[in-house]
Amino acid sequence: MADAVTCALPNQNTPQGYYNIERMLRSVVSKGGLVKACGTCAAARGLKDLTLIEGVEISTMSQLTQWTVESDKVLTF
């Protein structure tokens, strides 16, 4: 079972023609974007103590709630 929090793991090796989420996240971080991974999801998947992509942090539901309340737009998919 995959989870979005796994997108923040470094050293991804994707087949030719597939999106490389690590590269995409690094691009967001390099442009000053904030990327945070769900702490509950990371703990549930055994990822909480693993090294994530530089610039990505484990976060909380409180932080997500704060971002949602402060946002002009919220996208879900």
C-alpha positions as CSV (number, residue, x, y, z in Angstrom):
1,M,0.0,0.0,0.0
2,A,1.4,3.4,-1.0
3,D,0.8,6.6,0.8
4,A,1.6,10.2,-0.2
5,V,4.1,10.4,2.7
6,T,6.3,8.0,0.8
7,C,6.8,10.6,-1.9
8,A,9.2,12.4,0.5
9,L,11.7,9.6,0.6
10,P,15.0,10.3,-1.1
11,N,16.8,8.3,-3.8
12,Q,13.8,7.4,-5.8
13,N,14.5,5.4,-8.9
14,T,11.6,5.7,-11.3
15,P,11.4,4.0,-14.7
16,Q,12.0,6.1,-17.8
17,G,8.8,8.0,-18.6
18,Y,7.4,8.0,-15.1
19,Y,7.1,11.1,-12.9
20,N,9.8,11.4,-10.3
21,I,8.0,12.9,-7.2
22,E,11.3,13.4,-5.4
23,R,12.5,15.7,-8.2
24,M,9.2,17.6,-8.1
25,L,9.3,18.1,-4.3
26,R,12.9,19.2,-4.5
27,S,11.9,21.8,-7.1
28,V,9.1,23.1,-4.8
29,V,11.5,23.3,-1.9
30,S,14.2,25.1,-4.0
31,K,11.7,27.8,-4.9
32,G,10.9,28.4,-1.3
33,G,7.8,26.2,-1.1
34,L,6.9,24.5,2.2
35,V,6.5,20.7,2.1
36,K,5.4,18.9,5.1
37,A,4.5,15.2,5.5
38,C,1.7,13.9,7.7
39,G,3.3,12.7,11.0
40,T,0.4,10.3,11.6
41,C,0.8,8.7,8.2
42,A,4.6,8.6,8.5
43,A,4.3,6.8,11.9
44,A,1.7,4.3,10.6
45,R,4.0,3.4,7.7
46,G,7.2,3.1,9.8
47,L,8.7,6.2,8.1
48,K,8.7,8.6,11.0
49,D,12.4,8.1,11.8
50,L,13.6,7.8,8.2
51,T,15.5,10.6,6.5
52,L,13.2,12.6,4.2
53,I,14.2,14.8,1.2
54,E,16.1,17.8,2.4
55,G,13.6,20.6,3.2
56,V,10.7,18.3,3.9
57,E,9.5,18.0,7.5
58,I,7.2,15.8,9.4
59,S,4.2,17.8,10.5
60,T,0.9,17.6,12.4
61,M,-2.8,17.8,11.8
62,S,-2.8,21.1,13.6
63,Q,-0.4,22.5,11.0
64,L,-2.5,21.2,8.2
65,T,-5.6,22.8,9.8
66,Q,-3.8,26.1,10.2
67,W,-2.7,26.0,6.5
68,T,-6.2,25.2,5.4
69,V,-7.8,28.0,7.4
70,E,-5.2,30.5,6.1
71,S,-5.5,29.5,2.5
72,D,-7.3,31.4,-0.2
73,K,-7.9,28.1,-2.0
74,V,-7.8,24.5,-1.0
75,L,-7.5,21.8,-3.7
76,T,-8.3,18.1,-3.1
77,F,-7.9,15.2,-5.4
